[in-house]
Amino acid sequence: MSNLTSVLLLLTAAVSCSYDWDQFDPRLAGGGGTSGQGAAAASGGNGQGGASTSSVGGSGGSGASGGAPAQLVDDGLLARYFLAEAESGTAPTEAVDAAPNPLALPILQDPVMSYVTEDGHRGLHWTVAGEPGGPRLPILDTKILDLDGVSAATIETVARIEEASVSGSRLVHVGVDSSWHVSLGVASAALIDVPIHFSFGINTALGSASANFPADFTAGRMVVHAVFDSTRAVAAERMRVYVNGVALSADMGAAFPVQDDVVSLDGTQAIALGNRLINGRSIHGTLFYGAYYLVAFDDAQIAHNVSILLASDD
């Protein structure tokens, strides 16, 4: 074998063993997948394959098997936070958005809150309910105001809830003070059959639409979807909640939206994860992921994302 041939073979082997190091940086790769991921969020893409025009696409999955990463549905994706900036500790200063036109959320540090890794899933953990701390930012002059005027939206989150505050804890929240304008949370401090609280501030005389959906949190880490669609003919279908892809039933007394009503935001609200702007609404537990979409997911889209997020929310 000639020396030239030997050199070419060595170069070929080196190239074939190279790695895409961006996959290990959640600020760049977001979904933690292997090859095939798109531009970094900082460059204007969603960091996970770009915004998709199909019903399925965009986000990288765990890639643990070494094959192509699974793709989260990203129709209407507005904001997506994997909360995977650190394996543990309190060093990160902001939660990174993996959606187009990324909106980083400054993290208010809190002695009872830190990043943790639980069974391979990274997220923010609070050891006490009803405490301050967490990512939050006023929505004025941000893309979150795109929720204003919509008649359909979806909230998506992954959490493990041990306890909620007596006054209710927030999971993925847009609101001000005690108001839950576009929000999903936990209604009370008990654990079994506690309602998931789902609320929208809308343009009606009532001022808001809200419903409680009893759920059993003792199963541990769960994927929760809340779907708002005021175009539905049946009132009870205008606000729906799913846990791990299974639809829950609303409590009696739910205030469902008027048909074709829209969300009303004026910029005085704030987006927050695991809390609200004025604090005091943390869960006792771990928030692994949160996202907003400007479309109402159907059952197939929910089931698709549940299968991916149960495997990896990073």
Buried (B, 14 or more C-beta within 10 A) or exposed (E): EEEEEEEEEEEEEEEEEEEEEBBEBBBBBBBBBBEBBBBBBEEEBBBBBBBBEEBBBBBBBBBEEEEBBBBBBBBBBBBBBBBBBBEEEBEBEBBBBBBBBBBBBEBBBBEBBBBBBBEEBBBBBBBBBBBBBBBBBBBEEBBBBBBBEBBBBBBBBBBBBBBBBEEBBBBBBBBBEEBBBBBBBBBBBEBEEBBBBBBBBBBBEEEBBBBBBBBEBEEEBBBBBBBBBBEBEEBEBBBBBBBBBEEBEBEEEBBBBBEEBBBBBEEBBBBBBBBBBBBBBBBBBBBBBBBBBBBBBBEEBBBBBBBBBBBBBB
